[in-house]
Amino acid sequence: MASPPGNSNRQAATRDRDGTGRARNARPRDSLGRPLPYGSADVARQPEGVVRTPEETIAEAQRLLDEGLPFHAHEVFEDAWKTSDGADRALWKGLAQLAVGLTHLARGNQRGADALLRRGSQAISAMVDAAPYGIDVAGIIEWAAALTARIDRSEITAPSILPAFQLRRG
């Protein structure tokens, strides 16, 4: 059987690999996590698998959101999601989905943004009264609803970095 175009055996043998031998794309990335050609300036990725306390997760993710790096914030939330269980797992997963929604919007993918913003809001909605770790769940849901309404009204027609959600009021 012939290899798909651009996928020769030589290419497979020289795939980028991490220290454990797992295939990892080492191409540089832009600020929204999109791969760039080799040799391009790289926006450093968040290290994977970092175990943080909830406070550290909130602080790091908020810093990244405030800097216009929602893709990177999603990676921080994803680490928390993968290392937690119970209600915390749903919280971190929902926040990761909201950050990915913002990433899609910044990339110009309104449909993907709308879907992820809605999914993330739904995931955290059960915690609206609990405000785990002081997170303003109600405010985040309100932010996402306003943003999806703008998408639905076609008010956002190009890639756009909009103000990110605030994890805590004040």
C-alpha positions, 0 to 999 in steps of 0.5 A: 500500500502506498504512503499518503502524499507527504508521508514517506517512511523517511518522514515517519522515522524522523518524527519529532519525539519527546524524551520518552519517545512519544511523537511530539510535534516540535514545530514552533507555535504562535500565541494561539497554539498554531504550528509555524514553519520550522525556524520561525519564532516560537511562543513557548508552550506551557509545560504539560503535566504540571501539578498545581494547587487550585490557587496556582492554577487560578493565578497562572491561568488568569495571568495567561488570559490577561496576556491574550494567551487563551490557548496557554491558559487552556493547557493550565486548566487541562493539567488541573482537569487531568489531575483532579476528580469529582466536581473539581474535574468538571470545573477545570474541564469547563474552564479549559473548554471556555479558554479553547472557545476563546482560542477558536474565536481568536483564530477566526472560528466562530462556530467552534468558539460558540460550541466550546463556550456553550459547552464550557458554560454548561460544564460549570453551571452546576457550581454557580452557587458554590463558587469553588475556590472563589471562582466567579462561576456566575460571572463567567457564565454571564461573560460566555452568554454575552459573547455567544450572543455577539457571535450569534448576531454576527457581530464578530466576523474576523479573528478577534482577541476579546477581553477574557473572562475573569476567574474572580471578581475584583 
